[in-house]
Amino acid sequence: MNDRLSRLKRALPGYLEAWREGILPSDWGQVANPEVVAALLAEWEALSELASRFETATETPSEPAAFWQARAEQMAQRNRELSAQLATPVRLPGARVAFFGYVKTAVMDARQVRAAIRDAGFLIDTDDINDNVPS
C-alpha cells in the first residue's frame, strides 16, 4: 500500500492542476481508487488520534501529584489489559494434510489464521505487504 500512496502523492499536484482546469486525466480512477482513499482516511484517523493523545499528555497539570497518580493508574490498567490479552492463547484453525510431490505437509488457510489472530485482538502488520494472499 505504501507504494500506491507514494505514487498518488507524486501524481497529486498534476491531477490537482488538471482538476482546477476541468480536465481530469483518464487514469485518475486507477491512481485514487477506493482502496487508496480508505488507506489515506485510516492513516489520517490514526494520526489524528495520536495528535489528540499528545495534546492531552502535554497539558500542564494543575495538581501534578494527582495528574501523575491518574496516569499511573491508567498505565497499570492498560498493563493488566495487555497481560490478559497475551495470556489468552490464539486458537488457530485446524491443519490439513497436503502432498507436494512426494512430500507430506500440514497446511492452514491463511485467511482463517489471520481471522483467528484478529479475533484474539492482535493486529497483523503484514496485511498490506502480502497483497497476493487474500484476507
C-alpha positions in Angstrom: 0.0 0.0 0.0 2.9 2.4 0.7 3.9 2.3 -2.9 0.4 3.2 -4.1 0.3 6.1 -1.6 3.7 7.3 -2.8 2.6 7.2 -6.4 -0.6 9.1 -5.5 1.5 11.7 -3.6 3.8 12.2 -6.6 1.0 12.5 -9.1 -1.3 14.6 -7.0 0.0 18.1 -7.9 -0.6 17.4 -11.6 -4.0 16.0 -11.0 -5.0 19.0 -8.8 -4.0 21.3 -11.6 -5.9 19.3 -14.2 -8.9 19.2 -11.9 -8.8 23.0 -11.5 -8.8 23.4 -15.2 -11.7 21.0 -15.5 -9.9 18.2 -17.4 -9.2 15.2 -15.2 -6.9 12.6 -16.8 -8.5 9.2 -17.7 -6.2 7.2 -15.3 -7.3 9.1 -12.2 -9.6 6.2 -11.2 -6.6 3.8 -11.2 -4.5 6.2 -9.0 -7.1 7.1 -6.4 -9.2 4.0 -6.2 -11.4 3.4 -3.1 -8.7 1.2 -1.5 -6.2 4.1 -1.6 -8.7 6.6 -0.3 -9.7 4.2 2.5 -6.0 3.8 3.4 -5.5 7.6 3.4 -8.5 8.0 5.7 -7.3 5.3 8.1 -3.9 6.9 8.3 -5.5 10.3 8.9 -7.6 8.9 11.7 -4.6 7.2 13.3 -2.6 10.4 13.1 -5.4 12.5 14.5 -5.8 10.1 17.4 -2.1 10.2 18.1 -2.1 14.0 18.0 -5.0 14.2 20.4 -3.2 11.9 22.8 -0.1 14.1 22.5 -2.1 17.2 23.3 -3.6 15.6 26.3 -0.2 14.3 27.5 1.4 17.7 27.1 -1.2 19.7 29.0 0.2 21.3 32.2 -1.5 19.7 35.1 -2.9 21.9 37.9 -2.1 19.3 40.5 1.0 17.4 39.4 0.7 14.7 42.1 -2.9 13.9 41.2 -2.1 14.0 37.5 0.7 11.6 37.7 -1.3 9.3 40.0 -4.1 9.2 37.5 -1.6 8.5 34.7 0.0 5.7 36.7 -3.5 4.1 37.3 -4.2 4.4 33.5 -0.9 2.7 32.7 -1.5 0.0 35.3 -5.0 -0.7 33.9 -3.6 -0.9 30.3 -0.8 -3.2 31.5 -3.5 -5.5 33.1 -5.4 -5.5 29.8 -2.4 -6.3 27.7 -1.3 -9.0 30.1 -4.7 -10.6 29.9 -4.6 -10.4 26.1 -1.1 -12.1 26.0 -2.2 -14.8 28.5 -5.1 -15.8 26.2 -3.9 -18.3 23.6 -4.7 -17.7 20.0 -6.8 -20.6 18.7 -5.6 -21.3 15.2 -7.7 -23.3 12.7 -7.0 -27.0 12.2 -4.3 -28.0 9.8 -4.9 -30.3 6.9 -2.5 -32.6 5.2 -1.4 -31.7 1.7 1.0 -33.5 -0.6 3.5 -31.5 -2.7 5.1 -34.1 -4.9 6.2 -36.8 -2.5 6.3 -34.5 0.5 3.5 -34.7 3.0 2.9 -31.3 4.6 0.5 -29.8 7.1 -1.1 -26.5 5.9 -3.6 -24.0 7.2 -5.8 -21.5 5.3 -4.1 -18.1 5.6 -7.5 -16.2 5.8 -8.6 -18.4 8.7 -5.3 -17.9 10.5 -5.5 -14.1 10.1 -9.1 -14.1 11.3 -8.1 -16.1 14.4 -5.3 -13.7 15.2 -7.5 -10.6 14.7 -10.3 -12.2 16.8 -7.7 -12.6 19.6 -7.3 -8.8 19.5 -3.9 -8.6 17.7 -3.0 -6.5 14.7 -1.4 -8.1 11.6 1.5 -5.9 10.4 2.0 -7.6 7.0 -1.5 -7.3 5.6 -0.6 -4.6 3.0 2.7 -6.3 2.1 1.0 -9.7 1.2 -1.5 -8.3 -1.3 -1.3 -11.6 -3.2 -2.8 -13.5 -0.3 -6.5 -12.6 0.2 -7.5 -11.6 3.7 
